[in-house]
Amino acid sequence: MMVIMKPGHTREDFDAVMSRIKEVGLDGHAIIGVERTVIGVVGLDREHPELSDDIEVMPGVESTVPISSPFKLCSREFRKDDTIVNVNGVRIGEGTVTIMAGPCAVESEEQLMMTAKAMKERGASILRGGAFKPRTSPYSFRGLEEDGLKLLAQARQETGLPVVTEVMSETTVQLIAKYADILQIGTRNAQNFFLLEEVAKAHKPVLLKRGMSSSIQEWLLAAEYILAKGNRNVILCERGIRTFETAARNTMDINAIPLVKELSHLPVVADPSHGTGKRRLVEPVGLGMIAAGADGLILEVHPSPEHALSDGAQSLTFELFSSVMENVAKVAAAVGKKMEREAAAV
């Protein structure tokens, strides 16, 4: 349910409505706009038939409106305007295209600093890099852990690029939040609901990848876990889903971009590196995602992909990344968008 407050309502009116909501064990989430204040009422799925009628006659209330969507706070019913996630001045979802780029895994100071500087020079807005790596095999390289986080913080200091890195467990959330600007939830943890609630409490922007077998509704309900804990800064990431097809690493769901933007106010980026698993497919698929309405891309780039300790086959060289950036800018312009770095410089 949404409670729509009257223009000119008092603080006492607002507080009284919030108190009534809490009396029945539900939570109120307010969006305060220029002309209207809207309160989203969420909580356990149980009936409160009297609540809507009770609130509708309270002072300062204009009306109550039911929300039919199972995902309440991230739905367009709750918020019609797009959410803009501000990450240290980088604004994601403002009609621009934001590029997050860097190595799959932080391997060494030399590798990361070289890549970070190259990404900055070539127009990326955010540096990506894994310090804790989820790997299918326990014998694969699993990251430098806190040493990797320290290198990411050093790269941010030297380049000014905000940092996004993956969180894998509840026990490391606060540690990673000390170093990172965006906390990434990977596909394997997309429905780890305790972890979703824990990252929400860190009060850092969250990049939520779609689960490898998640429906769009399940993906948005995962985002709901974060929003319901009071963290409004969620960025959705389409990274391909697992289907019967084996020619590419995953099946990139281009339908998801316009569909999710229709259903939700949250920004949506795409990950064609993990979505395809093949270097030659990253650019054409990424361009298609921008044309479909994605607010940005997250790309894997490595100074020497053939020697990468993780995902070298899908990592771009610096030269290929430059080509991708040029063509992304062309497609962005064709659909009426600017590159985030270009827009920020105006």
VOTI-702315 format. One line per 8 residues: for each residue x, y, z of C-alpha. Coordinates in Angstrom, 2 decimals. Layout:
N
X/Y/Z; ...
! end
This chain:
346
0.00/0.00/0.00; 1.04/3.59/-0.64; -0.07/6.50/1.50; -0.17/9.77/-0.45; 0.09/12.81/1.80; -1.63/16.10/1.00; 0.47/19.06/-0.13; 1.20/21.20/2.92
0.78/18.39/5.47; 2.50/18.96/8.79; 5.31/17.01/10.39; 2.83/15.91/13.05; 0.52/14.52/10.36; 3.40/12.54/8.86; 4.58/11.20/12.22; 1.05/10.12/13.15
0.75/8.08/9.95; 4.14/6.44/10.53; 3.11/5.57/14.10; -0.12/3.95/12.92; 1.81/1.86/10.41; 4.22/0.67/13.10; 1.35/-0.21/15.46; 0.38/-3.10/13.19
3.97/-4.30/12.80; 4.63/-2.85/9.35; 7.30/-0.46/8.07; 6.82/2.89/6.39; 9.28/4.04/3.71; 8.90/7.67/2.70; 9.75/9.34/-0.58; 9.66/13.09/-0.10
9.25/14.91/-3.40; 8.87/18.55/-4.34; 5.08/18.36/-4.56; 4.17/15.10/-2.83; 5.24/12.85/0.00; 4.50/9.17/-0.50; 4.84/6.49/2.18; 5.27/2.90/1.09
3.86/0.42/3.61; 5.66/-2.93/3.64; 6.10/-5.85/5.99; 4.91/-9.40/6.54; 2.33/-10.66/4.07; -0.72/-10.64/6.25; -4.03/-8.88/5.94; -4.75/-5.53/7.62
-8.15/-4.73/6.10; -8.80/-1.84/8.46; -5.46/-0.09/7.98; -6.21/1.58/4.64; -9.53/2.97/5.89; -7.99/4.14/9.17; -5.13/5.96/7.49; -7.23/7.51/4.75
-9.19/9.62/7.27; -6.14/10.79/9.22; -5.15/14.48/9.03; -2.83/15.30/6.17; -3.61/12.16/4.15; -4.92/12.54/0.62; -5.45/8.87/-0.28; -4.17/5.31/-0.02
-3.38/3.19/-3.05; -2.77/-0.59/-3.10; 0.47/-1.86/-4.66; -0.26/-4.96/-6.70; 3.37/-5.82/-7.43; 5.01/-8.43/-5.16; 8.11/-6.21/-5.12; 6.85/-3.07/-3.44
9.67/-0.58/-2.90; 11.48/-1.11/-6.19; 8.31/-0.98/-8.29; 7.18/1.84/-10.57; 3.93/1.86/-8.62; 5.83/3.07/-5.56; 8.14/5.48/-7.37; 7.53/6.75/-10.89
10.77/8.72/-11.26; 14.04/6.92/-11.93; 16.32/6.40/-8.96; 19.75/7.98/-9.43; 22.54/6.33/-7.42; 25.30/8.80/-6.57; 28.68/7.14/-5.99; 31.22/9.77/-4.97
29.87/12.13/-7.63; 29.32/9.46/-10.30; 25.58/9.49/-10.97; 24.21/6.19/-12.26; 20.79/6.23/-13.89; 20.58/9.89/-14.91; 20.04/9.31/-18.61; 23.74/8.66/-19.07
25.92/5.61/-19.72; 28.30/4.69/-16.90; 31.22/2.37/-17.55; 32.65/0.24/-14.73; 35.83/-1.51/-15.82; 38.86/-3.33/-14.51; 40.27/-6.80/-13.90; 38.18/-9.75/-12.84
40.62/-10.27/-9.95; 43.17/-8.03/-8.29; 46.41/-9.93/-8.83; 49.20/-7.49/-7.97; 49.90/-3.81/-7.40; 51.49/-3.45/-10.85; 48.56/-5.13/-12.63; 45.90/-3.11/-10.83
47.57/0.31/-11.01; 48.35/-0.12/-14.70; 44.73/-1.10/-15.39; 43.19/1.61/-13.18; 45.17/4.36/-14.90; 44.29/2.98/-18.33; 40.59/2.86/-17.43; 40.69/6.45/-16.18
42.44/7.64/-19.36; 39.95/5.84/-21.60; 36.80/7.18/-19.99; 35.64/4.67/-17.37; 33.82/6.16/-14.37; 34.23/3.32/-11.85; 36.99/0.76/-11.24; 35.97/-2.87/-10.79
38.19/-5.56/-9.30; 37.71/-8.71/-7.25; 39.50/-9.11/-3.92; 37.39/-12.08/-2.82; 36.61/-14.39/-5.75; 33.86/-17.05/-5.87; 35.29/-19.90/-7.94; 33.72/-23.16/-9.03
36.90/-25.05/-8.14; 38.49/-24.68/-4.69; 41.89/-24.93/-6.42; 41.38/-21.81/-8.56; 42.77/-18.40/-7.58; 40.34/-16.97/-5.02; 41.68/-13.46/-4.59; 44.11/-11.47/-2.43
41.36/-10.71/0.12; 42.19/-7.70/2.36; 45.48/-7.08/0.56; 43.44/-6.79/-2.63; 41.05/-4.36/-0.96; 43.99/-2.19/0.10; 45.25/-2.12/-3.48; 41.79/-1.08/-4.71
41.75/1.76/-2.18; 45.21/2.79/-3.37; 44.01/2.76/-7.00; 41.06/4.97/-6.04; 43.40/7.43/-4.36; 45.67/7.59/-7.43; 42.92/7.82/-10.08; 39.86/9.24/-8.30
37.75/6.35/-9.61; 35.23/4.89/-7.12; 35.65/1.16/-6.53; 33.18/-1.73/-6.87; 34.08/-5.17/-5.52; 32.24/-8.35/-4.59; 31.01/-9.36/-1.14; 30.67/-13.10/-0.62
29.82/-13.57/3.05; 28.10/-11.80/5.90; 31.31/-11.88/7.95; 33.24/-9.75/5.42; 30.63/-7.05/4.75; 32.01/-4.49/7.18; 35.61/-5.18/6.15; 34.84/-4.67/2.46
32.68/-1.62/3.19; 35.76/0.04/4.73; 37.48/-0.01/1.34; 34.82/-0.18/-1.38; 32.38/2.43/-2.68; 29.93/-0.10/-4.15; 29.28/-3.55/-2.71; 28.65/-6.14/-5.41
26.44/-9.17/-4.89; 27.36/-11.81/-7.44; 25.09/-14.25/-9.20; 25.80/-17.08/-6.75; 24.61/-14.96/-3.82; 21.70/-13.23/-5.55; 19.25/-15.10/-3.31; 21.39/-15.27/-0.20
18.82/-13.26/1.73; 20.80/-12.93/4.95; 23.72/-11.49/2.97; 21.39/-9.10/1.11; 20.10/-7.75/4.41; 23.63/-7.46/5.80; 24.96/-5.43/2.85; 21.94/-3.15/3.16
23.04/-2.26/6.68; 26.44/-1.09/5.43; 24.68/1.93/3.83; 26.82/1.72/0.71; 25.44/1.46/-2.84; 24.84/-2.17/-3.84; 25.33/-3.66/-7.31; 22.99/-6.65/-7.45
23.66/-9.15/-10.22; 20.84/-11.31/-11.47; 20.98/-14.90/-10.24; 22.14/-17.34/-12.90; 18.70/-19.00/-12.89; 16.59/-16.18/-11.46; 13.40/-14.96/-13.06; 12.99/-11.20/-13.30
10.52/-11.29/-10.41; 13.00/-13.20/-8.24; 15.72/-10.69/-9.14; 13.55/-7.74/-8.17; 12.44/-9.45/-4.96; 16.13/-9.87/-4.09; 16.52/-6.11/-4.54; 13.49/-5.68/-2.30
15.41/-7.29/0.59; 17.97/-4.48/0.37; 15.45/-1.67/-0.02; 13.29/-3.01/2.82; 16.26/-2.60/5.17; 16.45/1.09/4.31; 19.14/1.11/1.60; 17.70/2.86/-1.47
20.95/2.83/-3.50; 20.60/-0.38/-5.49; 21.94/-0.90/-9.02; 20.62/-3.93/-10.89; 22.98/-5.86/-13.19; 21.91/-8.22/-15.96; 24.76/-10.72/-16.45; 23.14/-13.49/-18.41
21.20/-16.53/-17.26; 21.79/-20.25/-17.51; 19.83/-21.92/-20.31; 20.21/-25.02/-22.47; 22.60/-23.10/-24.77; 26.31/-23.91/-24.37; 27.88/-21.90/-27.22; 28.43/-18.95/-24.86
29.03/-18.85/-21.14; 25.50/-17.61/-20.43; 22.48/-16.34/-22.36; 22.30/-12.55/-22.17; 18.67/-11.54/-21.69; 18.30/-8.33/-23.66; 14.55/-8.40/-22.91; 15.38/-7.85/-19.26
16.73/-4.32/-19.78; 13.58/-2.58/-21.10; 11.29/-4.87/-19.09; 12.97/-4.18/-15.75; 13.10/-0.45/-16.48; 9.36/-0.64/-17.09; 8.73/-2.52/-13.83; 11.25/-0.78/-11.57
12.70/2.67/-10.95; 16.17/1.26/-10.13; 19.07/1.78/-12.57; 20.09/-1.25/-14.63; 23.55/-2.01/-16.00; 24.75/-5.01/-18.03; 27.76/-7.31/-17.77; 28.55/-8.66/-21.26
31.90/-10.06/-20.04; 30.31/-12.66/-17.77; 27.24/-12.85/-19.97; 29.18/-14.12/-22.98; 32.47/-15.46/-21.63; 34.08/-14.67/-24.99; 36.15/-11.57/-25.69; 34.90/-11.19/-29.27
31.27/-11.10/-28.11; 31.67/-8.51/-25.36; 31.48/-5.45/-27.63; 28.48/-6.37/-29.84; 26.46/-7.65/-26.89; 27.38/-4.62/-24.78; 26.31/-2.27/-27.57; 23.01/-4.11/-27.84
22.41/-3.66/-24.12; 23.03/0.10/-24.37; 20.65/0.31/-27.33; 18.05/-1.55/-25.24; 18.28/1.09/-22.50; 20.98/-0.06/-20.06; 22.34/2.68/-17.81; 25.87/1.33/-18.13
28.19/-1.62/-18.57; 30.56/-3.47/-16.27; 33.52/-4.79/-18.26; 36.52/-6.96/-17.50; 39.83/-5.53/-18.73; 43.34/-6.88/-18.17; 46.77/-5.68/-19.34; 47.62/-9.24/-20.44
44.48/-11.40/-20.63; 46.40/-14.52/-21.67; 48.16/-14.41/-18.29; 45.12/-13.50/-16.19; 44.52/-15.61/-13.09; 40.76/-15.38/-13.62; 38.50/-15.06/-16.69; 41.20/-14.16/-19.21
39.13/-15.47/-22.13; 36.50/-12.76/-21.64; 38.80/-9.91/-20.59; 39.45/-7.04/-23.00; 42.89/-5.70/-23.76; 43.44/-1.96/-23.27; 43.27/-1.48/-27.05; 39.97/-3.35/-27.34
38.57/-1.40/-24.41; 39.37/1.85/-26.25; 37.44/0.59/-29.28; 34.50/-0.46/-27.12; 34.38/2.97/-25.46; 34.30/4.73/-28.84; 31.43/2.58/-30.10; 29.49/2.71/-26.82
29.59/6.51/-27.05; 28.17/6.34/-30.60; 25.32/4.03/-29.59; 24.62/6.11/-26.49; 24.33/9.24/-28.65; 22.02/7.39/-31.06; 19.58/6.67/-28.20; 19.83/10.19/-26.77
22.34/9.58/-23.98; 25.77/10.90/-23.05; 28.66/9.06/-21.47; 28.68/9.71/-17.72; 32.20/11.16/-17.75; 31.21/13.51/-20.58; 28.03/14.62/-18.78; 29.86/15.13/-15.49
32.39/17.41/-17.16; 29.68/19.81/-18.43
! end
